[in-house]
Amino acid sequence: MTSLWTREELEQATGGRFMPAGPLHEPPAHSISGVSIDTRSLQPGDLFIALMGDNSDGHTHIRAALDKGAVAVLAHDAPATPDPRILLVRDTMSGLRALAHAARARFGGRVVAVTGSVGKTTTKDMLRLCLSACGPTHAAEASYNNHWGVPLTLARLPRDAAFCISEIGMNHPGEILPLATLVRPDCAVITTIGSAHLGHMGSLDAIAHEKASLLLALPAGAIAIVPDDAHGMKLIEQAAGQSHATLWRSGLHAGSAARITDLQTGPDGSDFTLHLAQGRTPEMVSVHLTAPGTHLARNAASALAACAALGAPLTSAATALAAFRPGRGRGALSTLCDGSMTLLDESYNASSASVRAALDVLRHIPAQRRIAILGDMRELGDFSTSEHGALAEPAAMCADLVFCCGPHMKTLFEALPSARQGAWAPTAATLAPLACAALRAGDAILVKGSLGSRMRDIIAALETMPAPASEGAV
């Protein structure tokens, strides 16, 4: 197996120096096979980076990391006893970014960056499947899309990979461009422009401007894939013009470069034809997704367009996409109570656009009743009341009964027709027993809310509840 880093490369990349060896130390390993910032998931052979967090200091876990098999530790506080496995730098966060920069500089493959208000991780996971069918592909397992997640993804980039996928997020102005500059993508994907983080950003135009800044990191002639219905298209076009990149619009519009036709979506998945034609020989491929929802079909079209932009064979990528399954908390479908109920788990996060998309999926699931359990959407600031209230109509159209938790979701709950009102509670934990008590065999249940709303508490309650009685049972 090719090493990820050598000791010499670590010193050269970070400008740090390993501590001198004492007489009782074994010679340290020369090769590093992985990079970790968490001793709970650290593997023998890893480099452990002792990052400083808001509520934690990785330096307090150095001994645990070494005991678990770390062969090197990046630190900026020297321990009392010298250890030749410790690489001292001025600042560990800067050291991580330096490693990311060095990994990107030595990488000879192709890099795609993904951002968007909704669908970043799903599109990244689709790209991983598609590109893995065409060559060794690297991407983070989780949503590592912030100031430490992006450089960590690059620091873990194998030197012999063919493709790298970087997910880039934001919740304040000015966060995307520095990360995009570090990634230096060969292709960019914007999944959506929506109201997530509207409270921090102030307007949809501001969100579009921030998302479009991803394109400023593209080299001249590179391709950016954007939704054909995106808000702020002029801002996106301006960013593409600044970097001399080519825009491929993706979606359902007739003139789009990546165009979806013949879309058939149902509870078991979607089928459509993707047409690619922009400054290239037209291509057409049939796509099957074992996952329902028009939003997922759009994500798939963007992922396949990115594969084509990177030079990957479109047919191989589309065939691989049939194996895609939504992740836990991101649209995974499962059954409860010995198969008597269906669960649509969307508990990881929420925005106005993603709640509407999830409700539309719920509407298509065969069931005697459709139940929506919704938690607050966070980071909407002064827009919270209007954004939550606007969901009352689609919720009433798609669900027979709606349960809500959190102070902002009370707005939605009170706007519902009384026949659609299940119950409201201040927290997910207090709503869980009320919702569980109301469920019956034959129900399809959607659980959706922002991460801070702790909708996982409701998922846990659903997964452990006893089988409910069928309607009409005595």
TORKE-636336 format. One record per residue (C-alpha): x, y, z. Coordinates in steps of 0.5 Angstrom, whole numbers, padded with zeros to 4 digits, always signed. Layout:
# TORKE-636336
XYZ
...
This chain:
# TORKE-636336
+0000+0000+0000
+0003+0007-0002
+0004+0011+0004
+0000+0018+0005
+0005+0022+0008
+0013+0021+0010
+0016+0024+0016
+0020+0028+0011
+0014+0030+0007
+0010+0032+0014
+0016+0037+0016
+0017+0040+0009
+0009+0041+0008
+0008+0044+0015
+0015+0048+0017
+0015+0044+0023
+0020+0039+0026
+0020+0033+0030
+0022+0033+0037
+0029+0029+0038
+0029+0022+0040
+0031+0020+0047
+0035+0014+0049
+0029+0010+0051
+0025+0011+0045
+0024+0006+0039
+0025+0009+0032
+0019+0012+0030
+0015+0009+0024
+0017+0013+0017
+0011+0012+0013
+0004+0015+0015
-0002+0011+0013
-0008+0016+0015
-0010+0023+0018
-0014+0023+0024
-0017+0029+0029
-0021+0024+0033
-0018+0019+0038
-0025+0015+0038
-0024+0014+0030
-0016+0014+0030
-0013+0008+0027
-0006+0005+0028
-0001+0008+0023
-0005+0015+0023
-0002+0022+0024
-0006+0025+0030
-0007+0033+0029
-0009+0036+0036
-0013+0041+0034
-0016+0047+0038
-0024+0047+0038
-0029+0052+0041
-0030+0047+0047
-0024+0042+0047
-0016+0042+0046
-0014+0036+0042
-0007+0036+0046
-0011+0033+0052
-0011+0027+0047
-0004+0026+0045
-0003+0020+0050
-0009+0017+0048
-0007+0018+0040
+0000+0015+0041
-0003+0009+0046
-0008+0007+0040
-0002+0007+0035
-0001+0014+0032
+0005+0014+0029
+0006+0022+0029
+0002+0027+0032
+0002+0035+0030
+0002+0039+0036
+0004+0046+0038
+0004+0045+0045
+0011+0041+0047
+0010+0036+0052
+0014+0036+0058
+0018+0029+0056
+0020+0029+0049
+0018+0024+0044
+0020+0023+0037
+0013+0022+0034
+0011+0029+0036
+0012+0034+0030
+0012+0041+0033
+0009+0047+0029
+0007+0054+0031
-0001+0052+0030
-0004+0046+0028
-0010+0049+0024
-0005+0052+0020
-0001+0046+0020
-0007+0042+0017
-0008+0047+0012
-0001+0047+0010
-0002+0039+0009
-0008+0040+0005
-0004+0045+0000
+0001+0040-0001
-0003+0035-0002
-0007+0039-0007
+0000+0041-0010
+0002+0034-0011
-0004+0031-0014
-0004+0029-0021
-0012+0027-0022
-0018+0031-0023
-0022+0035-0017
-0029+0037-0017
-0032+0042-0012
-0039+0041-0010
-0043+0047-0006
-0051+0049-0005
-0056+0050+0000
-0059+0043-0001
-0056+0037-0003
-0049+0038-0003
-0047+0031+0001
-0052+0027-0003
-0049+0030-0010
-0042+0028-0007
-0044+0021-0005
-0047+0020-0012
-0041+0023-0015
-0037+0018-0011
-0041+0012-0014
-0040+0015-0021
-0033+0017-0021
-0031+0010-0017
-0033+0006-0023
-0028+0010-0028
-0022+0010-0023
-0020+0011-0016
-0024+0016-0012
-0023+0020-0006
-0028+0024-0002
-0030+0025+0005
-0035+0020+0009
-0038+0025+0012
-0040+0032+0011
-0033+0035+0012
-0035+0042+0008
-0032+0047+0013
-0026+0051+0015
-0023+0044+0018
-0027+0039+0014
-0025+0041+0007
-0017+0041+0009
-0018+0035+0012
-0021+0032+0006
-0015+0034+0002
-0010+0032+0007
-0013+0025+0007
-0012+0025-0001
-0008+0019-0003
-0003+0021-0008
-0005+0016-0013
-0012+0017-0014
-0015+0019-0020
-0021+0023-0018
-0022+0028-0011
-0029+0030-0009
-0029+0036-0004
-0036+0039-0001
-0036+0046+0001
-0041+0049+0005
-0042+0056+0009
-0047+0060+0013
-0043+0066+0013
-0041+0071+0008
-0034+0070+0005
-0033+0063+0007
-0033+0059+0001
-0028+0063-0003
-0022+0061+0001
-0024+0054+0002
-0025+0054-0006
-0018+0057-0007
-0015+0051-0003
-0019+0046-0007
-0017+0049-0014
-0023+0045-0017
-0022+0043-0024
-0030+0043-0024
-0035+0046-0020
-0042+0044-0018
-0048+0048-0015
-0054+0044-0013
-0059+0049-0011
-0059+0057-0009
-0064+0057-0003
-0066+0060+0004
-0061+0056+0008
-0057+0061+0013
-0062+0066+0011
-0061+0069+0018
-0054+0070+0017
-0054+0072+0010
-0060+0077+0009
-0062+0075+0002
-0063+0070-0003
-0058+0075-0007
-0053+0074-0002
-0053+0067-0002
-0053+0066-0009
-0047+0071-0009
-0043+0067-0004
-0045+0060-0008
-0042+0063-0014
-0036+0065-0011
-0034+0058-0012
-0033+0059-0019
-0028+0064-0018
-0023+0059-0016
-0024+0055-0023
-0018+0055-0028
-0020+0058-0035
-0024+0054-0039
-0026+0049-0034
-0034+0047-0033
-0039+0049-0028
-0045+0046-0027
-0051+0050-0024
-0059+0049-0024
-0063+0051-0029
-0068+0054-0025
-0063+0057-0020
-0064+0064-0016
-0059+0069-0018
-0057+0067-0025
-0054+0073-0027
-0049+0073-0021
-0047+0066-0023
-0046+0068-0030
-0042+0074-0027
-0037+0069-0023
-0036+0065-0029
-0034+0071-0033
-0029+0073-0028
-0026+0066-0028
-0027+0065-0036
-0031+0058-0034
-0036+0055-0038
-0043+0054-0035
-0047+0048-0036
-0054+0049-0034
-0057+0042-0031
-0065+0041-0030
-0071+0040-0034
-0071+0046-0038
-0071+0045-0046
-0065+0049-0047
-0060+0046-0041
-0054+0043-0043
-0055+0037-0038
-0063+0036-0040
-0067+0031-0036
-0073+0028-0040
-0078+0023-0040
-0078+0023-0032
-0082+0018-0028
-0081+0018-0021
-0085+0014-0016
-0084+0011-0009
-0079+0006-0011
-0075+0011-0015
-0074+0015-0021
-0072+0014-0029
-0070+0019-0034
-0066+0020-0040
-0060+0025-0039
-0058+0029-0045
-0052+0033-0046
-0050+0038-0051
-0046+0044-0050
-0040+0045-0054
-0039+0037-0055
-0041+0031-0059
-0049+0030-0056
-0049+0024-0051
-0056+0021-0049
-0056+0016-0043
-0062+0012-0039
-0061+0013-0032
-0065+0009-0026
-0065+0011-0019
-0067+0007-0013
-0069+0013-0009
-0075+0017-0010
-0076+0025-0011
-0075+0030-0017
-0070+0033-0013
-0065+0027-0013
-0066+0026-0020
-0064+0033-0021
-0058+0032-0016
-0056+0026-0021
-0056+0030-0027
-0051+0035-0024
-0047+0029-0022
-0047+0026-0029
-0046+0032-0032
-0040+0033-0027
-0037+0026-0029
-0037+0028-0037
-0034+0035-0035
-0028+0031-0032
-0028+0026-0038
-0031+0020-0035
-0035+0015-0039
-0042+0017-0038
-0045+0010-0039
-0040+0007-0034
-0042+0013-0029
-0050+0012-0030
-0049+0005-0029
-0046+0006-0023
-0051+0011-0020
-0056+0005-0020
-0053+0003-0013
-0054+0010-0010
-0058+0009-0003
-0060+0016+0001
-0056+0016+0007
-0059+0015+0014
-0062+0022+0016
-0062+0024+0009
-0068+0021+0006
-0067+0013+0007
-0073+0009+0007
-0074+0003+0012
-0080+0000+0015
-0082+0000+0023
-0085-0005+0027
-0084-0011+0023
-0086-0008+0017
-0092-0005+0019
-0090+0002+0018
-0085+0006+0013
-0080+0011+0015
-0077+0017+0011
-0071+0019+0015
-0070+0026+0013
-0067+0028+0020
-0060+0030+0019
-0062+0038+0017
-0067+0042+0014
-0069+0048+0010
-0075+0051+0006
-0073+0047+0000
-0071+0041+0003
-0078+0040+0007
-0082+0041+0001
-0078+0036-0003
-0079+0031+0003
-0086+0032+0003
-0087+0031-0004
-0083+0024-0003
-0088+0023+0003
-0094+0024-0002
-0092+0019-0007
-0091+0013-0001
-0096+0008-0001
-0100+0008+0005
-0106+0009+0009
-0104+0015+0012
-0098+0020+0011
-0095+0023+0017
-0090+0029+0017
-0086+0030+0024
-0083+0037+0023
-0078+0040+0027
-0075+0048+0027
-0071+0050+0021
-0065+0054+0024
-0061+0060+0022
-0067+0064+0019
-0066+0070+0023
-0072+0075+0022
-0074+0070+0016
-0076+0065+0021
-0084+0066+0022
-0085+0067+0014
-0081+0061+0012
-0084+0056+0017
-0091+0059+0016
-0090+0058+0008
-0089+0051+0009
-0096+0050+0012
-0100+0049+0005
-0095+0044+0002
-0095+0040+0009
-0103+0040+0009
-0103+0038+0002
-0098+0032+0003
-0099+0029+0010
-0106+0027+0013
-0103+0029+0020
-0097+0034+0022
-0093+0034+0028
-0089+0040+0030
-0083+0041+0035
-0080+0048+0036
-0082+0055+0037
-0081+0057+0030
-0085+0050+0028
-0091+0053+0032
-0092+0058+0027
-0093+0052+0021
-0097+0048+0026
-0102+0054+0028
-0103+0055+0020
-0105+0048+0019
-0113+0046+0018
-0115+0043+0025
-0116+0036+0021
-0109+0036+0020
-0106+0038+0027
-0103+0032+0030
-0099+0036+0036
-0094+0041+0038
-0089+0041+0043
-0083+0045+0045
-0078+0040+0043
-0077+0033+0040
-0076+0029+0046
-0083+0032+0049
-0086+0031+0042
-0084+0024+0041
-0088+0020+0045
-0094+0024+0043
-0093+0022+0036
-0091+0015+0037
-0098+0014+0041
-0102+0017+0035
-0099+0012+0030
-0102+0006+0026
-0100+0000+0022
-0100+0003+0015
-0097+0009+0016
-0092+0013+0012
-0088+0017+0017
-0083+0023+0015
-0078+0026+0020
-0075+0032+0018
-0072+0038+0022
-0065+0042+0023
-0059+0038+0026
-0060+0043+0032
-0067+0041+0033
-0065+0034+0035
-0070+0030+0031
-0066+0024+0032
-0069+0023+0038
-0076+0022+0035
-0072+0017+0030
-0070+0013+0036
-0077+0013+0039
-0080+0011+0033
-0075+0005+0032
-0076+0002+0039
-0083+0003+0040
-0088-0003+0040
-0092-0005+0034
-0099+0000+0034
-0106-0003+0033
-0109-0003+0026
-0114+0002+0025
-0121+0000+0028
-0117-0006+0032
-0121-0007+0039
